[in-house]
Amino acid sequence: MPSDLEIAQEAELLPITEVAGKANIRDNELEPYGRYMAKVDYVQLLERLKDRPNGKLICVTAITPTPLGEGKTVTSFTLGQGFAKLGKNIINTSREPSKGPTFGIKGGATGGGYAQVLPMENINLHFTGDIHAVETAHNLAAAALDASILHKNTHNIDPLNVTWPYCVDLNSRALRQVVLGLGGRANGYPRTAGFDITVATETAAIHALASDLVDLRQRLSRAVVGYTYDAKPVTLEDLQVAGTMAVLIKDAIKPNLCQSTEGHPILVHAFPFANVAHGNNSVIADRVALKLADYVVTENGFGSDCGFVKMMDVKCRQSGLKADAAVIVATVRALKQHGGAFHFRPGMPYSAVKDAAETENLPALDKGCANLAAHINIVRQYGIPAVVAVNRFTSDTEKEIELVKQKALEAGAVGVAVSEGWANGGDGGVELAKEVLKAVETPHDMNLLFPDDISIKEKIETIATRIYGADGVDYTPDANNRIDLFESLGFGKLTINMAKTHLSLSHDPALIGVPKGFRLPVREVRASVGAGFLYPICGNLSTMPGLPTHAAFMDVDVDLKTGLTKGLF
């Protein structure tokens, strides 16, 4: 089997104008970036298709993943290709990769094998510049804030109560906590600060959640960057930087059109990290796709306790989007880990667990299926029919596959299918597509987990107990103080975007399977007022990842004879 990069480089791509034609996107609605990528003028397109009924929206989520990854992106594209094989009018919507994981542990983020979005190299690297635009806008605000403090501090900003970090779209643990302004008055006012990875910033969330340019500008205007000495919020509008930020991002909010390895249309827009960010593609991309296609497949980051919950209670709550079905991706090897057969930790070589991961172990698999059942229950709490996709590996036995199917149906899934798109492309997704077609016609009524008007702590505790299975929530004194402040400022009606590990249903990555008897520790709570959510941070999670000893970037180079990239996943 060739590598993902080799498959991507050998693929015969369609001109992006031809892909647009398949999707019913007109020439005047297309802004090409070279031959194989383009931005879509969503304003003209949505006006033209305003009377067309929306298609069906299908979410692709997963069980609690291992650091190996369970192939959720692969399965998402496989499902889209499977729909296309059945002659359906289908568009996928997907998130743009961050260079943090691309150059860190995970590697590329455009699918794999024969279920990829192309051109893979461009998308994994600079793409159409969306992340650069967000990063520049966000850092401009950070610089404006520091300049305001230095120049007479007319906004009365408390330097010890600044909440707007700097950012960079790379993993760098050395930037998590820094001191700015050293070297005398000419270099600024000294204060402690920090960096977030760009795709986890509030500016990135605003980019993804804005419904149009007007909404983008309004969200930027109300974003809070810090507080005065008497605890009053200071906004981007106060700093007179919101307008410039809107100018920097106005083209970046246009969705990006790409194609799968089989040429069907995929809109790639907004960013990853459903553990420390909201982890879903943009509202605008989904709105465009739903007007163009009869079926739209969108991917939610990490397990259902992360990206799917945020899809529902952040993205759908704010946008009015409605999901019609959810696909939960599971792998036999991950379920065996959740059943105690082995424990693969980040940074370990796969060879350390290969034998245990690839040897039939029905007792461990049976025990691990409790994690699958928990994720089916999470989806069902939102009133959405769930289909389980078993992303098959060559080592999986028929007995193992049949056991997962049995346990999925017993737990309340309306369908289950094997997905083999990595090796077989769309042909490997037809069975799954048929199950999903049945699921979207199942009577359902999507609901949200909690109303807007309950208290902040009630919202946090609802997620902790009903989604994670916690016995309760413990707050640090700082978290309690922030919650009291936010309630007093009228931020209590904002929804909740929990930041926690993706490697466990709990806050602790070591607690695999279905943890019981734990309480969720909330370390701090941030207010992302422009994005429209509060941001509790649980346990030891950091919003700036670090690089491992052997990072993915070490294997990347350029072939000096051909000019092609090599080693990129």
C-alpha positions as CSV (number, residue, x, y, z in Angstrom):
1,M,0.0,0.0,0.0
2,P,1.5,3.4,-1.0
3,S,1.8,6.1,1.7
4,D,-0.9,8.7,2.0
5,L,1.4,11.3,0.5
6,E,2.2,9.0,-2.5
7,I,-1.5,8.4,-3.1
8,A,-2.2,12.1,-3.0
9,Q,0.6,13.0,-5.3
10,E,-0.3,10.3,-7.8
11,A,-4.0,11.2,-7.9
12,E,-5.4,12.9,-11.0
13,L,-7.1,16.0,-9.7
14,L,-10.0,17.6,-11.5
15,P,-9.8,21.3,-12.2
16,I,-11.5,23.1,-9.4
17,T,-14.0,24.7,-11.9
18,E,-15.1,21.1,-12.7
19,V,-15.6,20.3,-9.1
20,A,-17.5,23.5,-8.6
21,G,-19.8,22.5,-11.5
22,K,-20.6,19.2,-9.9
23,A,-21.6,21.1,-6.8
24,N,-23.8,23.7,-8.7
25,I,-21.4,26.5,-7.8
26,R,-21.4,29.1,-10.6
27,D,-18.3,30.8,-12.0
28,N,-19.2,34.1,-10.5
29,E,-19.4,32.4,-7.1
30,L,-15.9,30.9,-7.4
31,E,-12.6,32.6,-6.5
32,P,-9.8,30.1,-7.6
33,Y,-6.6,29.7,-5.7
34,G,-4.6,28.0,-8.4
35,R,-6.0,25.1,-10.4
36,Y,-7.3,22.8,-7.6
37,M,-8.5,25.1,-4.7
38,A,-11.0,27.9,-4.6
39,K,-12.9,30.1,-2.2
40,V,-16.7,30.3,-2.5
41,D,-18.5,33.6,-2.5
42,Y,-21.1,32.5,0.0
43,V,-23.1,35.8,-0.1
44,Q,-24.0,35.4,-3.8
45,L,-24.6,31.7,-3.5
46,L,-26.8,31.8,-0.5
47,E,-28.9,34.6,-2.0
48,R,-29.3,32.6,-5.2
49,L,-30.4,29.4,-3.4
50,K,-32.3,31.0,-0.5
51,D,-35.5,29.2,-1.5
52,R,-34.0,25.8,-1.9
53,P,-34.7,23.4,1.1
54,N,-31.7,22.4,3.2
55,G,-30.2,19.0,2.7
56,K,-29.8,16.4,5.5
57,L,-26.9,17.1,7.9
58,I,-24.9,14.1,9.1
59,C,-22.3,14.4,11.9
60,V,-19.3,12.1,12.0
61,T,-18.0,11.6,15.6
62,A,-16.2,8.8,17.4
63,I,-15.6,6.7,20.5
64,T,-12.9,7.9,22.9
65,P,-9.8,7.8,20.7
66,T,-6.4,6.5,21.4
67,P,-3.3,8.5,20.4
68,L,-3.1,6.3,17.3
69,G,-6.2,7.9,15.9
70,E,-9.3,5.9,14.9
71,G,-9.7,7.1,11.3
72,K,-12.6,9.5,11.8
73,T,-11.5,11.8,9.0
74,V,-11.0,8.8,6.8
75,T,-14.4,7.5,7.6
76,S,-16.0,10.9,7.0
77,F,-14.6,11.1,3.5
78,T,-15.3,7.4,2.9
79,L,-19.0,8.1,3.7
80,G,-19.1,11.0,1.3
81,Q,-17.5,8.9,-1.4
82,G,-20.0,6.1,-0.6
83,F,-22.9,8.5,-1.1
84,A,-21.4,9.6,-4.4
85,K,-21.1,5.9,-5.5
86,L,-24.8,5.6,-4.8
87,G,-25.5,8.6,-7.1
88,K,-26.4,10.9,-4.3
89,N,-25.9,14.7,-4.3
90,I,-23.3,14.9,-1.5
91,I,-20.9,17.5,-0.1
92,N,-18.5,16.9,2.8
93,T,-17.6,19.8,5.1
94,S,-14.3,19.4,7.0
95,R,-11.9,21.4,9.2
96,E,-8.6,22.9,8.1
97,P,-5.5,21.2,9.6
98,S,-3.4,23.1,12.1
99,K,0.4,23.0,11.7
100,G,0.6,22.1,15.4
101,P,-0.5,18.5,15.0
102,T,0.8,18.4,11.4
103,F,4.4,18.9,12.7
104,G,3.8,17.4,16.1
105,I,2.7,13.8,17.0
106,K,-0.3,13.3,14.8
107,G,1.0,14.2,11.3
108,G,-1.2,15.3,8.4
109,A,-5.0,15.8,8.9
110,T,-6.6,15.3,5.5
111,G,-7.7,11.7,5.7
112,G,-5.7,8.7,4.6
113,G,-5.3,6.0,1.9
114,Y,-7.9,6.4,-0.8
115,A,-10.2,8.5,1.3
116,Q,-8.4,11.9,1.4
117,V,-9.2,15.5,0.6
118,L,-6.9,17.0,-2.0
119,P,-4.5,18.7,-2.7
120,M,-3.2,17.2,0.5
121,E,0.1,19.1,0.7
122,N,-1.5,22.5,0.3
123,I,-4.2,21.9,2.8
124,N,-1.8,20.6,5.4
125,L,0.5,23.6,5.0
126,H,-0.4,27.2,4.0
127,F,-3.7,26.3,2.2
128,T,-5.6,29.6,1.3
129,G,-4.1,31.5,4.2
130,D,-7.1,31.4,6.6
131,I,-5.0,30.5,9.7
132,H,-2.5,33.2,8.8
133,A,-5.3,35.7,8.6
134,V,-6.7,34.7,12.0
135,E,-3.3,34.7,13.6
136,T,-2.4,38.2,12.3
137,A,-5.8,39.6,13.4
138,H,-5.5,38.0,16.8
139,N,-1.9,39.1,17.4
140,L,-2.8,42.7,16.3
141,A,-5.3,42.8,19.1
142,A,-2.8,41.5,21.6
143,A,-0.3,44.2,20.4
144,A,-2.9,46.9,20.6
145,L,-3.7,45.9,24.1
146,D,-0.1,46.1,25.2
147,A,0.3,49.4,23.4
148,S,-2.8,50.8,25.2
149,I,-1.4,49.8,28.6
150,L,1.9,51.6,27.7
151,H,0.4,54.7,26.3
152,K,-1.2,56.2,29.5
153,N,-3.5,53.2,29.9
154,T,-6.6,55.3,29.1
155,H,-8.8,52.2,29.4
156,N,-7.6,51.6,33.0
157,I,-6.7,48.0,32.1
158,D,-5.3,46.0,34.9
159,P,-2.2,44.3,33.5
160,L,-2.7,41.4,36.0
161,N,-6.2,40.9,34.6
162,V,-5.5,40.6,30.8
163,T,-7.2,37.6,29.2
164,W,-6.3,37.9,25.6
165,P,-3.2,35.8,24.8
166,Y,-0.8,36.0,21.9
167,C,-0.8,33.0,19.5
168,V,1.2,31.0,17.0
169,D,0.0,28.0,15.0
170,L,2.8,25.7,16.1
171,N,3.3,23.5,19.2
172,S,5.6,25.3,21.6
173,R,5.4,24.6,25.3
174,A,8.0,27.3,26.0
175,L,5.4,29.9,25.1
176,R,2.7,28.7,27.5
177,Q,3.7,31.3,30.1
178,V,6.1,34.2,29.3
179,V,7.0,37.6,30.5
180,L,6.6,40.5,28.1
181,G,8.0,44.0,28.0
182,L,11.4,43.5,29.5
183,G,14.2,45.9,28.6
184,G,12.9,49.3,29.6
185,R,10.0,51.5,28.9
186,A,10.6,51.6,25.1
187,N,9.8,47.9,25.0
188,G,6.4,48.1,26.8
189,Y,4.9,47.5,30.2
190,P,6.3,44.3,31.8
191,R,3.7,41.7,32.6
192,T,3.2,37.9,32.5
193,A,1.4,36.6,29.5
194,G,1.0,33.5,27.4
195,F,0.5,32.0,23.9
196,D,-2.4,29.8,22.7
197,I,-2.1,27.8,19.5
198,T,-3.8,29.9,16.9
199,V,-6.7,27.5,16.1
200,A,-7.8,27.5,19.8
201,T,-8.1,31.3,20.1
202,E,-11.3,33.2,20.4
203,T,-10.6,34.8,17.0
204,A,-10.5,31.4,15.4
205,A,-13.8,30.5,17.1
206,I,-15.4,33.8,15.9
207,H,-14.2,33.0,12.4
208,A,-15.9,29.6,12.5
209,L,-19.1,30.6,14.2
210,A,-19.9,33.9,12.3
211,S,-22.9,33.6,10.0
212,D,-21.8,36.4,7.7
213,L,-19.6,39.6,7.7
214,V,-22.1,41.6,9.8
215,D,-22.1,38.9,12.4
216,L,-18.3,38.6,12.3
217,R,-17.9,42.4,12.9
218,Q,-20.4,42.3,15.8
219,R,-18.7,39.3,17.5
220,L,-15.3,41.0,17.2
221,S,-16.7,44.2,18.7
222,R,-17.9,42.5,21.9
223,A,-14.9,40.2,22.5
224,V,-13.4,40.9,25.9
225,V,-9.6,41.2,26.1
226,G,-9.2,42.0,29.8
227,Y,-10.7,43.9,32.8
228,T,-10.1,47.3,34.4
229,Y,-8.9,47.8,37.9
230,D,-12.5,47.8,39.0
231,A,-13.4,44.6,37.1
232,K,-15.2,46.2,34.1
233,P,-14.7,44.4,30.8
234,V,-12.5,46.0,28.0
235,T,-13.4,45.0,24.5
236,L,-11.8,44.9,21.1
237,E,-14.1,47.8,20.2
238,D,-12.7,49.8,23.1
239,L,-9.2,49.2,21.7
240,Q,-10.5,50.4,18.2
241,V,-9.0,47.2,16.7
242,A,-12.2,45.2,15.9
243,G,-12.7,46.9,12.5
244,T,-9.2,46.2,11.3
245,M,-9.5,42.6,12.5
246,A,-12.7,42.2,10.4
247,V,-10.8,43.5,7.4
248,L,-8.0,40.9,7.9
249,I,-10.5,38.1,8.2
250,K,-13.3,39.1,5.8
251,D,-11.9,36.9,2.9
252,A,-10.9,34.1,5.3
253,I,-14.6,33.5,6.2
254,K,-15.3,32.4,2.7
255,P,-15.3,28.6,2.6
256,N,-12.6,26.7,0.6
257,L,-13.6,24.2,-2.1
258,C,-11.5,21.1,-2.6
259,Q,-12.1,17.5,-3.7
260,S,-11.8,14.0,-2.5
261,T,-9.5,11.3,-4.0
262,E,-12.6,10.4,-6.1
263,G,-13.4,14.0,-7.1
264,H,-16.5,14.7,-5.1
265,P,-16.8,18.3,-3.6
266,I,-15.5,19.0,-0.1
267,L,-15.6,22.4,1.7
268,V,-12.6,22.7,4.0
269,H,-13.1,25.6,6.4
270,A,-12.3,26.5,10.1
271,F,-10.2,24.6,12.5
272,P,-9.5,21.5,14.7
273,F,-8.9,20.9,18.4
274,A,-12.2,19.9,19.9
275,N,-10.4,19.3,23.2
276,V,-9.2,22.9,23.7
277,A,-11.4,24.6,21.0
278,H,-14.9,24.0,19.7
279,G,-13.5,21.7,17.0
280,N,-16.0,22.0,14.2
281,N,-15.9,23.4,10.6
282,S,-17.5,26.7,10.0
283,V,-21.2,27.6,10.1
284,I,-20.9,29.3,6.7
285,A,-19.5,26.1,5.1
286,D,-22.4,24.0,6.4
287,R,-25.0,26.6,5.3
288,V,-23.5,26.7,1.8
289,A,-23.3,22.9,1.6
290,L,-26.8,22.4,2.9
291,K,-28.2,24.6,0.1
292,L,-26.1,22.9,-2.6
293,A,-26.5,19.2,-1.6
294,D,-29.1,16.8,-0.5
295,Y,-26.7,15.2,2.0
296,V,-23.9,17.0,3.9
297,V,-21.4,15.0,6.0
298,T,-19.6,17.1,8.6
299,E,-16.9,15.9,11.0
300,N,-16.8,16.8,14.7
301,G,-13.4,16.6,16.4
302,F,-12.4,13.7,18.7
303,G,-15.0,11.7,20.5
304,S,-18.7,12.6,20.9
305,D,-18.0,14.0,24.4
306,C,-15.8,16.6,22.7
307,G,-16.7,17.7,19.2
308,F,-20.2,16.3,18.9
309,V,-21.3,18.0,22.1
310,K,-19.9,21.2,20.9
311,M,-21.5,20.8,17.5
312,M,-24.8,20.6,19.3
313,D,-24.6,23.0,22.2
314,V,-22.3,25.6,20.6
315,K,-22.6,25.5,16.8
316,C,-26.2,24.4,16.4
317,R,-27.4,26.4,19.4
318,Q,-26.0,29.6,17.9
319,S,-26.6,29.0,14.2
320,G,-30.0,27.2,14.1
321,L,-28.5,24.2,12.2
322,K,-30.2,20.9,12.8
323,A,-28.4,17.5,12.6
324,D,-30.3,14.5,11.1
325,A,-28.0,11.6,12.1
326,A,-24.6,10.9,13.7
327,V,-22.0,8.4,12.7
328,I,-19.9,7.1,15.6
329,V,-16.5,5.8,14.4
330,A,-15.0,2.9,16.3
331,T,-12.0,0.6,15.8
332,V,-11.5,-2.9,17.2
333,R,-8.1,-2.0,18.5
334,A,-9.3,1.1,20.4
335,L,-12.1,-0.8,22.0
336,K,-9.6,-3.5,23.1
337,Q,-7.5,-0.8,24.7
338,H,-10.6,0.5,26.5
339,G,-11.1,-3.2,27.7
340,G,-7.7,-3.3,29.2
341,A,-5.8,-5.4,26.5
342,F,-3.0,-2.7,26.4
343,H,-2.5,1.0,27.0
344,F,-0.9,3.0,24.3
345,R,0.2,6.5,25.5
346,P,1.2,9.5,23.4
347,G,4.8,9.2,22.1
348,M,5.1,5.5,22.4
349,P,6.2,3.4,19.4
350,Y,3.3,1.3,18.0
351,S,5.6,-1.7,18.1
352,A,5.2,-1.7,21.9
353,V,1.6,-2.6,21.7
354,K,1.3,-4.1,18.2
355,D,0.9,-7.7,19.3
356,A,-1.8,-6.9,21.8
357,A,-3.6,-4.5,19.4
358,E,-3.6,-7.0,16.6
359,T,-4.4,-10.3,18.4
360,E,-8.0,-11.4,18.7
361,N,-9.1,-10.7,22.3
362,L,-12.9,-11.1,22.6
363,P,-13.1,-10.6,26.4
364,A,-11.2,-7.3,26.3
365,L,-13.3,-6.2,23.2
366,D,-16.5,-7.1,25.0
367,K,-15.5,-5.0,28.0
368,G,-14.3,-2.1,25.8
369,C,-17.6,-1.9,24.0
370,A,-18.9,-0.2,27.2
371,N,-17.1,2.9,25.9
372,L,-18.9,2.6,22.5
373,A,-22.2,2.3,24.4
374,A,-21.5,5.5,26.4
375,H,-20.9,7.4,23.1
376,I,-24.1,6.0,21.6
377,N,-25.9,7.3,24.7
378,I,-24.4,10.7,24.4
379,V,-25.7,11.0,20.8
380,R,-29.1,9.8,21.8
381,Q,-29.4,12.4,24.5
382,Y,-29.6,15.0,21.7
383,G,-32.4,13.1,20.0
384,I,-30.2,12.1,17.1
385,P,-30.2,8.6,15.5
386,A,-26.8,7.0,15.8
387,V,-25.0,4.7,13.2
388,V,-21.8,3.0,14.2
389,A,-19.0,2.7,11.6
390,V,-16.4,0.1,12.3
391,N,-13.3,1.4,10.7
392,R,-11.7,-1.9,9.7
393,F,-8.0,-2.8,10.0
394,T,-6.5,-5.8,8.3
395,S,-5.9,-7.5,11.7
396,D,-9.6,-7.4,12.7
397,T,-11.2,-10.8,12.8
398,E,-14.7,-11.6,11.8
399,K,-15.6,-12.6,15.3
400,E,-14.4,-9.2,16.6
401,I,-16.4,-7.3,13.9
402,E,-19.5,-9.3,14.7
403,L,-19.1,-8.6,18.4
404,V,-18.9,-4.9,17.9
405,K,-22.0,-4.9,15.6
406,Q,-23.9,-6.9,18.3
407,K,-22.9,-4.5,21.1
408,A,-23.6,-1.4,19.0
409,L,-27.2,-2.5,18.3
410,E,-27.8,-3.6,21.9
411,A,-26.7,-0.1,23.0
412,G,-29.2,1.7,20.8
413,A,-27.6,2.3,17.5
414,V,-30.1,2.3,14.6
415,G,-27.5,0.8,12.3
416,V,-23.9,-0.5,12.1
417,A,-21.6,-1.0,9.1
418,V,-18.0,-1.8,8.3
419,S,-16.0,1.1,6.7
420,E,-13.0,0.3,4.5
421,G,-12.4,3.5,2.7
422,W,-8.7,3.7,3.5
423,A,-8.0,0.7,1.2
424,N,-11.0,0.9,-1.1
425,G,-12.2,4.5,-1.3
426,G,-15.9,5.0,-2.0
427,D,-16.5,1.3,-2.6
428,G,-15.5,0.8,1.0
429,G,-18.2,3.3,2.1
430,V,-21.3,2.1,0.3
431,E,-22.5,-0.2,3.1
432,L,-22.1,2.6,5.6
433,A,-23.8,5.1,3.3
434,K,-26.9,2.8,3.0
435,E,-27.2,2.6,6.8
436,V,-26.9,6.3,7.1
437,L,-29.6,6.8,4.4
438,K,-31.9,4.7,6.5
439,A,-31.0,6.6,9.7
440,V,-31.7,10.1,8.4
441,E,-35.3,9.0,7.6
442,T,-35.8,7.7,11.2
443,P,-38.2,9.9,13.1
444,H,-36.2,12.2,15.4
445,D,-36.3,15.6,17.1
446,M,-33.0,17.2,17.8
447,N,-32.8,18.8,21.2
448,L,-30.1,20.7,23.2
449,L,-28.7,19.5,26.5
450,F,-29.6,22.6,28.6
451,P,-31.5,25.9,28.3
452,D,-29.8,29.2,28.0
453,D,-31.2,30.6,31.2
454,I,-29.9,28.3,33.9
455,S,-26.8,29.3,35.9
456,I,-23.2,28.8,34.7
457,K,-22.5,26.1,37.2
458,E,-25.7,24.3,36.3
459,K,-24.6,24.2,32.7
460,I,-21.1,22.9,33.6
461,E,-22.5,20.3,35.9
462,T,-25.1,19.1,33.4
463,I,-22.3,18.4,30.9
464,A,-20.1,16.8,33.6
465,T,-22.7,14.4,34.9
466,R,-24.8,13.6,31.9
467,I,-22.0,13.5,29.2
468,Y,-18.8,12.6,31.1
469,G,-20.4,10.5,33.9
470,A,-18.8,12.5,36.7
471,D,-20.3,12.4,40.2
472,G,-20.0,16.2,40.4
473,V,-17.7,19.2,39.8
474,D,-15.0,20.8,41.9
475,Y,-14.0,24.4,41.3
476,T,-10.7,26.2,42.2
477,P,-11.1,29.5,44.0
478,D,-10.1,31.3,40.8
479,A,-12.8,29.4,38.8
480,N,-15.4,30.3,41.4
481,N,-14.4,34.0,41.3
482,R,-14.5,34.1,37.5
483,I,-18.0,32.5,37.5
484,D,-19.2,35.1,40.0
485,L,-17.8,37.9,37.9
486,F,-19.3,36.5,34.7
487,E,-22.7,36.2,36.2
488,S,-22.5,39.8,37.5
489,L,-21.5,41.0,34.0
490,G,-24.5,39.3,32.3
491,F,-22.4,36.6,30.7
492,G,-24.4,33.8,32.4
493,K,-26.6,33.1,29.3
494,L,-23.6,32.1,27.2
495,T,-23.3,28.5,26.3
496,I,-20.4,26.2,27.5
497,N,-17.4,25.1,25.5
498,M,-15.6,22.6,27.8
499,A,-11.8,22.2,27.5
500,K,-10.7,18.7,28.6
501,T,-8.6,15.8,27.4
502,H,-9.9,13.9,24.4
503,L,-8.3,10.6,25.6
504,S,-10.9,9.9,28.3
505,L,-14.5,10.6,29.0
506,S,-13.2,12.2,32.2
507,H,-10.6,14.9,32.6
508,D,-7.8,12.4,33.2
509,P,-6.3,10.7,30.1
510,A,-5.3,7.7,32.2
511,L,-8.9,6.9,32.9
512,I,-9.9,4.8,29.8
513,G,-13.1,2.9,29.2
514,V,-16.0,4.3,31.1
515,P,-14.6,6.0,34.2
516,K,-16.7,5.9,37.4
517,G,-16.5,7.6,40.8
518,F,-14.7,10.7,39.8
519,R,-15.4,14.4,40.1
520,L,-14.5,16.9,37.4
521,P,-12.0,19.5,38.4
522,V,-12.5,22.9,36.8
523,R,-9.2,24.8,37.0
524,E,-10.3,28.1,35.4
525,V,-13.1,29.6,33.4
526,R,-12.6,32.0,30.5
527,A,-15.1,34.2,28.8
528,S,-15.1,34.1,25.0
529,V,-17.9,36.7,24.7
530,G,-17.4,37.3,21.0
531,A,-17.5,33.6,20.2
532,G,-20.6,33.3,22.4
533,F,-19.4,30.8,25.0
534,L,-17.7,30.3,28.4
535,Y,-14.6,28.2,28.4
536,P,-14.0,26.0,31.5
537,I,-10.6,24.4,31.6
538,C,-10.6,21.0,33.3
539,G,-7.6,19.2,34.9
540,N,-4.1,19.9,33.6
541,L,-5.1,20.6,30.0
542,S,-3.0,23.2,28.2
543,T,-4.2,25.5,25.3
544,M,-0.7,25.4,23.8
545,P,0.5,21.8,23.0
546,G,4.2,20.9,23.1
547,L,6.4,19.0,20.7
548,P,7.4,15.3,21.4
549,T,11.0,14.0,21.3
550,H,10.5,12.8,17.8
551,A,8.1,15.2,16.0
552,A,6.5,14.7,12.7
553,F,8.4,17.6,11.1
554,M,11.6,15.7,11.4
555,D,10.5,13.4,8.6
556,V,9.5,16.1,6.2
557,D,11.7,17.4,3.4
558,V,11.7,18.4,-0.2
559,D,12.8,16.1,-3.0
560,L,15.4,18.3,-4.7
561,K,15.0,16.5,-8.1
562,T,11.2,16.8,-8.4
563,G,10.4,19.6,-6.0
564,L,7.8,17.5,-4.3
565,T,7.3,17.2,-0.6
566,K,8.3,13.9,1.1
567,G,7.6,12.5,4.5
568,L,4.4,14.4,5.1
569,F,2.4,11.6,6.6
